[in-house]
């Protein structure tokens, strides 16, 4: 809603100034408005379904009737914007009427949203009766099993947003490539979707559901988000796809999405965060800074804390593997030996962290896990030992696999350099080799006769 209203207001300011780029701006705003309309509509449906509880409450309660009014206002807003924008683009005039009418309906819709927030819901606040349910956002899940860990579901907002937008935007880029007749490797698409699937499992899937209850499941989710999923995301080359599919300038001097991305990749900020030392420091340092301080317990005790940890794990892991794998463009290309060195520095520190967790006699976030009173896996230290073992296994195996991939890249890089030198020597008639041999002969003949 903020993007929708804010951009429409900004377009009104552009129209008042009489900019010649208004038509192009309206076209781009239309795309954004469609996304905003869909997201607001879908989130509203989910929101209403949770609070109404049954279809009978739609017209049988004041909250339900306000929901109906909000739906009508949203539909009016979408229809009004669609037809008026088509007419304006065709005629080239009348944007002021569009802006004022849409802003008026938007204000009414926002007013209904405020009224909804102040109206008691049919599904009252007493649904979560215990402190544990308030903490988890629902009842304590049943004892974990293989089936529940694989097929479980938990409505995690962070995971749904990342997976939903990440999948939609990537597939849109692939479709744009195909429409232009360009080829995008199928393997990269499969790799990206595999990464999204792993994120889904670790956030709102079965593993994510138990990551709020068991330290071992939390650590497994952590490893999936920071060590496994980012490998597949980096192999998907999202920046390369974005640079090939984002719209460029439509006229000279225009700032386009593609130029904005290029500016970001070449910025000082990008040069700093892609430094070969920054990624490993953030990647390993955040492990010790989070789990061996009180930060972990503070974040585990709230919903926003879980979201912050998930985003942090994913962001740090993606940055680390973005530089390490090196498929996408970076401010400075690193030689395979430098990336290999990054990996060698990371592995022992990560292994030591896992051993420290396994050997610790103090329960991390002990007060949080004790207040859950779960009837299964009641030995918290044993569960923590299991989590440390998972951190060791699930962390070292991907790093070793990446090490093998870097060795292959290193070999191929040396092979390409050797072939390039051979071709250069063939064109010059082995001039460099002859000069080197002449230098050796000169040293053999005169090297011992030089004055001291």
GUDRENLUM-897075 format. One record per atom (N, C-alpha, C): z, x, y. Coordinates in steps of 0.02 Angstrom, whole numbers, plus 50000, padded with zeros to 5 digits. Example, Ala and Ser with C-alpha at 12.3 -4.5 7.8 and 13.67 -1.06 7.14 Angstrom:
// GUDRENLUM-897075
503905066049716 503905061549775 503905066049835 503545064249888 503575068449947 503945064550002 
END
This chain:
// GUDRENLUM-897075
500005004249940 500005000050000 500005004450062 500385009850060 500405014450118 499715017350132 499375019650079 498705022350088 498225016950114 498285011050087 497845005550105 497935003750179 498545002250199 498665000250268 498555006050316 498795011950297 498725017750342 498005019650355 497595019650302 496885021450311 496515016150350 496685009850340 496355004550378 496535005150452 497155006750467 497355007750537 496985013750567 496925019150528 496565025050552 495825023450565 495535019350522 494835017450532 494765013250596 495255009050610 495235005250672 495235009850733 495625015150730 495635020050785 494955023550791 494655025250733 493995028350734 493475023650763 493525017150746 493045012250772 493105011450848 493735011450872 493825010750945 493525016650982 493565022550952 493285028550984 492525028750981 492215024150942 491495023850938 491185029550899 491515031750845 491255037250806 490615035250768 490145039950764 489525038750727 489635039250652 490205041650631 490345042550560 490725036650531 490775031250568 491175025550546 490895022550481 490225022050477 489925018950417 490105022750354 490035029450357 490215033550298 490955032950283 491365032550335 492085031850324 492255025150292 491905019850312 492025013250282 491845013350208 491295016750191 491085017050121 491615020550079 491885026050105 492395029650067 493045025650066 493205022350120 493815018250120 493755012550069 493155009950060 493065004550012 493265006749942 493075012949923 493265015549858 494025016149852 494335018849904 495065019449904 495395012549901 495125007749938 495415001049940 495384997749872 494844998949834 494794996049767 495334998949722 495425005649725 495955008749685 496635005949704 496765005449769 497405002849792 497504995649769 496984991649773 497024984649753 497204984049679 496874988049637 497004987849565 497704990149549 497924995649580 498584998349565 499134993549588 499054990749648 499544985949673 499564979749627 498964977449607 498944971549564 499264972749496 499084978349463 499354979749397 500104980849400 500334984849448 501054985949454 501424979549470 501114975049509 501434968649524 501504964249463 500994964349420 501024960449358 501594962949313 501634969549305 502174972449264 502854970849294 502904971549360 503534970249395 503754962949385 503274958449394 503444951349387 503624949549315 503264952549266 503394951049196 504094953049176 504334958749203 505004961149187 505534956449216 505404953949276 505924950149312 505904942549298 505314940149277 505274932949263 505524931349193 505354935349145 505604934349077 505194929549036 504924924149064 504524919249027 504034915849074 503504912849046 503004909449087 503284903349122 503784900249091 504074894249121 504404895549188 504604901849200 504934903449263 504444904549320 503794904549305 503314905849359 503344900349412 503344894049389 503394888549436 504084885249435 504514887549389 505174884349382 505724887849421 505554892949459 506064896549498 505774898449566 506214899449614 505974901349681 505654908349678 505914912649636 505614919349629 504894918849602 504804914549551 504134913649523 503644910849573 503864906049614 503414903149664 503224908349717 503694912749735 503524918049781 503024922949750 503084924149685 502604928349650 501914925249654 501874918649643 501224915249647 500934915949717 501354915149768 501104915849836 500864922949850 501214927849823 501004934749833 500344936249798 500264933449738 499634934249702 499054931249741 499174925249769 498654921949809 498474926149870 498984928849903 498864933049962 498474939349944 498654942349887 498304948449865 497584946849847 497464941349813 496784939349796 496374937949859 496684934549908 496344933249971 496164939650007 496624944350005 496514950750038 495934954550005 495924954649938 495374958049904 494704954749916 494684948049912 494054944449924 493814945249995 494274944650043 494104945450113 493814952350127 494154957350102 493914964150113 493234965350082 493124962850023 492494964049988 491904960950025 491954954450040 491384951150071 491274953450143 491814954350180 491724956450250 491444963650253 491664967850209 491424974750210 490684975050193 490474970850146 489754970650129 489354968450189 489594963450224 489234960950283 489224966150339 489774969650348 489804974650402 489344980450387 489354982850324 488914988450306 488184986550315 488014980150299 487324977950307 487134977150380 487584974450421 487424973150491 487584979050536 488054983350516 488234989050556 488724987550612 488984981550617 489454979850671 490004975350643 490504974150685 491034969350668 491624972350633 491724978950637 492284981850601 492954979650629 492994978550694 493624976550725 493884970050694 493424965150683 493644958850653 493904960050582 493554964450546 493784966050478 494484969050479 494584973950523 495224977450524 495794972750542 495694968550594 496234964150616 496384958750564 495864956050533 495974950750483 496324953650421 496104959550399 496424962550340 497144964450355 497264967250414 497944969150431 498404963050436 498124957450459 498524951350464 498724949050394 498244948850347 498404946750279 498864951750245 498754958250260 499204963350232 499914962350255 500004960850319 500674959650346 500994953750311 500604948450300 500884942650265 501074944350193 500654948350159 500794950350090 501424954650087 501484959350133 502084963550135 502704959350150 502634954250193 503194949850207 503414946150144 502934943950103 503104940650040 503454945549993 503234951849993 503554956849951 504274957949971 504394957950037 505094958750061 505504952750040 505204946750045 505574940750024 505734941049949 505254943549909 505384944249837 505964948849823 505994954349861 506534959249849 507224956349866 507244951049906 507894948049925 508034941649887 507604939749840 507684933549802 507954935149732 508474931649710 508734932749642 508204931449589 508184935649539 507684935049486 507944930949429 507504927449392 507734923649333 508074928149281 507804934349272 508134939149229 508614943049273 509254941349267 509754944049313 509914951349301 510344953949345 510534960949340 511014962349282 511274957049251 511764958049198 511434959449131 510764960449130 510424961949068 510674968549040 510794973549083 511074979949062 511834979449070 512164978449014 512874976749016 513344982749014 513124988348986 513574994048976 513344999849019 513795004649032 513595010649070 513025014449037 513015014448970 512485017948934 511815014648948 511795007948946 511175004448960 510955005449032 511425005549078 511245006949147 510955014049154 511235018649117 511015025649121 510325026549090 510205023349033 509575024248997 509045019249019 509235014049056 508745009049075 508615004049020 509025004048968 508944999548912 509455001248858 509444997748803 509934999048750 509825005848717 510345008548687 510295014848651 509805014048593 509305018248587 508825017448532 509155018548464 508845015748413 509105016448345 509035023648322 509345025148265 509325031948239 508595034248231 508445040448251 507755042748249 507495043448178 506865041648171 506505042648108 505815045248125 505455047348075 504775050048087 504335044748119 504375038548095 503965033248122 504155031648194 504805031448209 505025029948277 504855035648326 504885041748303 504705047348346 503955047548360 503555045148314 502825045248323 502595039248363 502835033248346 502555027048375 503015023748426 503575026748442 504015023648491 503705023348560 503995019048603 503735018248671 504325017248719 504275020448777 504765019648830 504385019548896 504525014548938 504145013749000 504305019049052 504055025049041 504175030649087 503645030749141 503855029649204 503375029149259 503005035549272 503345041349268 503015047749281 502455048949231 502605047949168 502095049049116 501505044249123 501645037949137 501105033049143 500645034849201 500925037049257 500515038849315 500095045049300 500405050149272 500045056449259 499495055249208 499645051949154 499145050849101 498605045949125 498805040649158 498315035749181 497825038549231 498085041649284 497645044449335 497275050549309 497615054849271 497285060849245 496705059149200 496785054249156 496235052249111 495675048949149 495845044349194 495325040649231 494905045249275 495235049749312 494865054149358 494435059149319 494685061749265 494285066549226 493675063249195 493765057349165 493195053849135 492695051749188 492945050049247 492475048349302 492045054449320 492355060249321 491965066349334 491455067749280 491635066749217 491165067849162 490575062949167 490725056649184 490185051649191 489725053549249 489995055949304 489575058149360 489125063849339 489375068449299 488955073949275 488375071249233 488515066549189 487985063749146 487465059849186 487695056249238 487215052449279 486735057049315 486955063049331 486515067849364 486085071749315 486195070449251 485815074149200 486095080949184 486695082449209 487015088949195 487405088449130 487535094149101 487895094449037 488595096949049 489075093449021 489775095549023 490005096348951 490285102148932 490465103248862 490935097948834 490765095448776 491175090248744 491855093148726 491875099448708 492515102548690 493015102448746 492775103248807 493235103048864 493525096048875 493095091048865 493335084048871 493855082548818 493715084548757 494185083448702 494845087048716 494795093148742 495405096948757 495825093448810 495505091048863 495875087548916 496215081248889 495845077348849 496135071148822 496705072748774 496645078248737 497195080248693 497815081948734 497725085348790 498285086848834 498605080548861 498195075648881 498465069248905 498855065648850 498605066048788 498945062848732 499625066048719 499665072648725 500295076148716 500795074248771 500545073748833 500985071748889 501245064648877 500805060248854 501015053348840 501565053148788 501485056948734 501995057048681 502655059848706 502615064948749 503225068348772 503575064648828 503255059648859 503575056048915 503715048748898 503205044848881 503335037848865 503205036048793 503075041048751 503005039948679 503675040548644 503655041048578 504265041448539 504695047448557 504385053248566 504765059148585 505095058348653 504735055548701 505015054348766 505585049448765 505555044548721 506085039548716 506745042848695 506715047348646 507325050648622 507515056748663 507085058848709 507255064648751 507835063048799 507985056748810 508545054748852 509205054448812 509145054848746 509735053648704 509935059948665 509455063848642 509585069748601 509355076048638 509785081248637 509585087548668 508985090648631 508975089948565 508415092748527 507765089348545 507775082748553 507165079148573 506975080948645 507475081748688 507335083948757 506995090748758 507255095448718 506955102148717 506245101948687 506145097748636 505465097148609 504995094248661 505225089248699 504815086448752 504675091648806 505185095648823 505105101048872 504565105848849 504595108048786 504105112848761 503405109848760 503355103448743 502695100248742 502395100048812 502815098648862 502565098048931 502415104748962 502795109848946 502705116348979 502325121448938 502315120748871 502025125948829 501405123748791 501345117448775 500795115148732 500265111348772 500465106048807 499975102048844 499595106148896 499925110648935 499545114548985 498995118848956 499055121048893 498515124948863 497885120748858 497955114548834 497385110148828 497115108148897 497565107148945 497335105349013 496945111049044 497175117249036 496815122949064 496145123849030 496105122748964 495465123348929 494985117748949 495245112248977 494815106949001 494455108549066 494645113949100 494325116249163 494275110649214 494825107549235 494775101849282 494525103949351 494705109849375 494475112049441 493725113149442 493455115949389 492735116949385 492375110249386 492645105449348 492345098649347 492385095449416 492955096249449 493035093249515 492545096249566 492455102849564 491995106149611 491275103949599 491115102149538 490425100049522 490295092749536 490825088649541 490715081449546 490995078349610 491455081649645 491705078749707 491145078449759 491135073249800 490605072649850 490645078149902 490055080749921 490005085749973 489895082450041 489775086450093 489675083550160 489025079450163 489065073650193 488475069350200 488075071050262 488365074750307 488005077250365 488335083750388 487985087650426 488225094150446 488885093650483 489355097950465 489995098050499 490525093450471 490345089350422 490825084550394 491285088050344 491915086250346 492395088950298 492395084350237 492175087050181 492095083050121 492655084650072 492755080350021 493255081849970 493135088449935 492505090149923 492365096549890 492565102449934 492425102049999 492605107450043 493365108050050 493715102350047 494445102550050 494725106249989 494445104749930 494675108149869 494515115649871 493925117349896 493745124449902 494215128049951 494375124750006 494835127750054 495515128850023 495735124049982 496385124849949 496375130649899 495845131149860 495805136549811 495755143449843 495505143749904 495435150049939 495995151249990 496475146849993 497005147250043 497515152750025 497925154450074 498455159450062 498955156850012 499105150350014 499565147449966 499315148449894 498665147249883 498385148149816 498405155449795 498285159949842 498315167049825 499015169149805 499525166049836 500215167749820 500405165049751 500275158549739 500515155549676 500115157849616 499495160349625 499105162849569 499195170349560 499665173349597 499825180349585 500085181149514 499885186349478 500085187049408 500835187649397 501225188749450 501955189149443 502295182449455 501995178149496 502315171949515 502375167149455 501835166349417 501835161749361 502375163349310 502405169549284 502935171149235 503635170349263 503745172149327 504415171449356 504625164149358 504185159749381 504345152549383 504415149749312 503975152049268 503955149449200 504595151049163 504815157249167 505415159349130 506045158249171 506015159749236 506605159249278 506885152149281 506435147149281 506675140249285 507065138249222 506925141449165 507305139949104 508035141749113 508165147849136 508855150049144 509185146449203 508805145349257 509095142049315 509275134749302 508925131549256 509055124449242 509605123549191 509555126949133 510015125449078 510675129149081 510705134749115 511325138449118 511705137449184 511545132049218 511915129949278 512065122449272 512385119749322 512535112549321 511955108149341 511385111149356 510805107149377 510575102649321 510585105149259 510335101149203 510725094749195 511395095149198 511795089049190 511685084149248 511615086849308 511495082549366 510835078649358 510315082049336 509665078849329 509655074049269 510005075649217 510015071149158 510375064649173 510785064349224 511195058549237 510855053249279 510205054049294 509855049049335 509135048549314 508825042949330 508115041949313 507665046649352 507805047449417 507385051949457 507465059149433 508065060849407 508155067649381 507705069049321 507635064049276 507175064849220 506455065849245 506275061849294 505595062449321 505465069249353 505965071849390 505895078449422 505805083849368 506205083549315 506145088549262 505465088249229 505215082249214 504575081649181 504015084349225 504015082649289 503505085249334 503565092849341 504175095349344 504265102549351 504015106249289 504195103849229 503965107149168 503205107349166 502895101649181 502165101249177 501835105649230 502105105649291 501795109549345 501855117049333 502445119249312 502545126449301 502125128849242 502115124949188 501705126849131 500965126949146 500735122049184 500015121749203 499825127749247 500255129449295 500115135249338 500085141649296 500555142449250 500575148449209 499935149249167 499745143949133 499155144349089 498505144149129 498515141249188 497925141249232 497725148449247 498215152649264 498085159649279 497965163549215 498345162049163 498305165949102 497645164949065 497425158749059 496795157349023 496195159049066 496225157449130 495725159949177 495025156949172 494975150649150 494315147449147 494115144749216 494575141449249 494435138549315 494435143949370 494095142549426 494075147449480 494765148749509 494875154949530 495505157049558 495365161749616 495825162249666 495695166649723 495525173849703 495805176149646 495665182849622 495615182749547 495035184649521 494945184849449 495335190649419 495705189249366 496115194349334 495775196849272 495805203349262 495525206349202 495925204149141 495615203949082 495985201949022 496605206149009 496585212649026 497165216849014 497755214849058 497615212449119 498155210149163 498465203649136 498045199049113 498305192849085 498675194149020 498445199148982 498795201048921 499485203848938 499525207548992 500175210149014 500645204549035 500375199249069 500795193449086 501105190449025 500715189948972 500965186848911 501495191148878 501395197748877 501875202248846 502545202148884 502525201148949 503135200748989 503505194248975 503135188848963 503445182248955 503775181248888 503465183648834 503695182048766 504415184148754 504625190248768 505325192048752 505835188048792 505705186648856 506185182748896 506245175648869 505685172748847 505715166048819 506085165948753 505975171048712 506325171448648 507075172348659 507265176448708 507975177548722 508305171148746 507935167048785 508205160648807 508355156148748 507885155748701 507995151548642 508595153948602 508665160548594 509235163248556 509885161748593 509885162248660 510485160848699 510695153648691 510215148948688 510385141848678 510675140848608 510375143948558 510615143048489 511315145948479 511475151448514 512115154748503 512655152348551 512505147948596 512995145648645 513515141148612 514145142048631 514685137748607 514865132348657 514495131948712 514595126848763 514035121748760 514205115448759 513705110148757 513405109148826 512755109948832 512425108748896 512435101348912 512615099648974 512675092648996 513125088848949 513695091948931 514145089048881 514405082148900 514615081248963 514895074748983 514365069348980 513735071048994 513205066048990 513115063748918 513035068448871 512905066548802 513515063248770 514115065148791 514705061948761 514775054648781 514585052848842 514665045948864 514145041348832 513645044148798 513165039848763 513475036748701 513955040248669 514285037748608 513765035648555 513285039948545 512775038248495 513075038848425 512875034348379 513155034348311 512805039248264 512315042848287 511945047548244 511935054448278 511875059648236 511875066548261 512445067648310 513045066048287 513625066348331 513865073448346 513655078348305 513835085348318 513385088048373 513645088248434 513235090148491 513015097348488 513455101848465 513265108948460 512715109948408 512755106248353 512225106848303 511555104348331 511575098848367 510965096248398 510685101348449 511145104648485 510925109748533 510625115748497 510925117648441 510655123148401 509945121448376 509865115148355 509205112848334 508705113148391 508925111248452 508485111648510 508285118748526 508755123548521 508585130448532 508075133048482 508155130948418 507655132848368 506965130148384 506955123948409 506315121048429 506005124848487 506425126848535 506175130648592 505875137248569 506185140348519 505935146748493 505265145748458 505245141048411 504635140048371 504065137148413 504215131848451 503685128448488 503475132448550 503875137348570 503685141548626 503305147648605 503525150948551 503205157348531 502535156248498 502465150948458 501835149948422 501245148948471 501305144648523 500745144148571 500605150648607 501135154448623 501025160748658 500655165748614 500815165848550 500465170348504 499735168348497 499605161748494 498915159348490 498525161248553 498835160448611 498505162448673 498395170048674 498865173848647 498775181048643 498145182748603 498045179348546 497445180448507 496815178748546 496835173248584 496255171248625 496115176548679 496645179248709 496545184448759 496255190848729 496465192448668 496175198348634 495425197348624 495225191248605 494505189848596 494145190348663 494445187548717 494135188048784 494075195348805 494585199248791 494575206348808 494005209948772 493935208648707 493395211748668 492715209648695 492635203148710 491985200848735 491835203748804 492355204448846 492245207448912 492015214648906 492325218548861 492115225448851 491415225748823 491245221148778 490575221048749 490055219648803 490205214848849 489735213248903 489645219248949 490205222648965 490165228449009 489755234048976 489845235048910 489465240248876 488715238648876 488545232348863 487845230348864 487535231148934 487935229348985 487675230049053 487555237449071 488005241849050 487905248949062 487315251749024 487225249248962 486655251548923 485995249448956 485975243248982 485355241049015 485225245149079 485775246649116 485685250749177 485445257749160 485695260649106 485475267349086 484755267349063 484565261849029 483865261449007 483395261149066 483595257449119 483155256949178 483115263549216 483665267549216 483675273749255 483495279849214 483305278849150 483125284449108 483725288749091 484305285849080 484915289349063 485115294449115 485015292649180 485165297349234 485905299049236 486335294049227 487055295249230 487275299749173 487005298549113 487175302649055 486945309849065 486345310749091 486085317549103 486505321149155 486715317649208 487135320749259 487805322749230 488075318649186 488715320249154 488645326449109 488115326649070 488005332449027 487895338849068 487535338149124 487435344049167 488095346449195 488535341949213 489195343849238 489585347549185 489555345349123 489905348749069 489625355749058 488955356449061 488655363049052 488865367749108 488905365049170 489105369149226 489825371549218 490265367249195 490955369149184 491005374349128 490595373549076 490615378349021 490375385249042 489885385449087 489595391949107 489985395249163 490235391449211 490535394449270 491265392849280 491535388549240 492215386449253 492725391949247 492605396949202 493105402249192 492995408249239 492425408149278 492285413849320 492475412849392 492775407149407 492965405849477 493555410049498 493545411949561 494085416049588 494725411849591 495305415249582 495935411549587 496075409349658 
END
